Amino acid sequence: MLTATKLAAGTTTEITVLSVDEVQPTGSWITINWNRFGHIQHAWLEALPESIWPGSVLLVAPDPEQVRPGMPWPETYFIQASDCLASAPADGQPSTRLPGIVPK
């Protein structure tokens, strides 16, 4: 699923959710790893229709206003739900269709 979506979506990158730090009604504060770059960063993720667990991999369309080649990483990266193109559940965790994010 991730491979097909990558091919169809244009510029994409995979991020791994390392931890869910705080859950709020409109989204969650999470810690992510940019898989291609090995960069760990704090991020705000808008609420998604499916649950996200630590270890989940998200395929996102990176926001060029926040991440630019040759420029420093922003202190906090903001991920809009519409920029999440696909997700793969964490190993050993149930895949559910419940809204929101499940904390660690």
N, C-alpha and C positions, 0 to 999 in steps of 0.2 A: 504494500500500500504506500509506504513512504517513497519508494523508488518511483512509482508511477506518478505520484503527486509532484515529486521533484522535477521530473521531466516536463510536466505540463505547466508548472507554475512560474518558470523563469528563475530569477534570483532567489535562492532559498538557502537556509542553513539549519543545521540541527543543533538544538540545545538540550542538555540533560538537566532535569530538575534535581538539584542536590539536596535541598531541604525546603520545606514549607514553613516559613518563619511566623507568619501571622495571617489568619483567615478573616476576611471582612465580607460584608454582604455584596460588595461590588467587585471583589477580586481578592488577591492575596499577595503578600510580600513573600518572595521566594529567593533562593540563591540558585544561580544557574551556572553551568559550564558551557561555554561556546565550544562545541566539540572540535571544530576545525582548527581553532586557534589556541585551545587550552587555557582560555581566559575565564576565571571565576568572577562572578559579578552578582551584586544584589539587584533584584528586579521587581517591578510591580506587574502582575499579570491580571488583566481583566478576567472576570468570571467566565468560565467556559461551560458549554452544555454537558461535558463529561468530567468525571473526577480525574484529578491528576495526583499521582503519588510521587514521593521522592524516588528517583531512578527512572521516571518516565522520560521519554524522549519526545520533544516537540519539534516539528518541522515548521519553521517560521519564515515569513518574508521580512528580512531585516529592514528597518526604517532608515533610509539614507540621511535623514535629518539628525539621527542619533549616532550612527556608526559610519565613519568615513575613513577610507584608506589614508594612512599617514597622520591621522589625527588621534589624540588620546581618547581612550574609552570614557564614556560618560560615567559619573559616579553611580548613578542608578539608571537602568534601562527600563523603559516603559513598553510593555507588550500589549497591544490591543488584541482583543479576541479575534477580530477580523484578520489579523496577521498570522494567526495560528492555522496552518493549512492541514495539518494531520498530527496525530500523536500515536505513540506506541506505549502500551502499559509497561510499568516496571515489572521485572521478572518476579514471579511468585505472587503478584498482587492481582486481585480480581479485576476484570474489566467491567465497569458498570456504566450506565447511562444516567446516573444521578448528577444533578448540576453541582458545580462548585469544585472545590479542591479539598482533598483529604489530608490533614496535617500528619506529620511524622509521629 
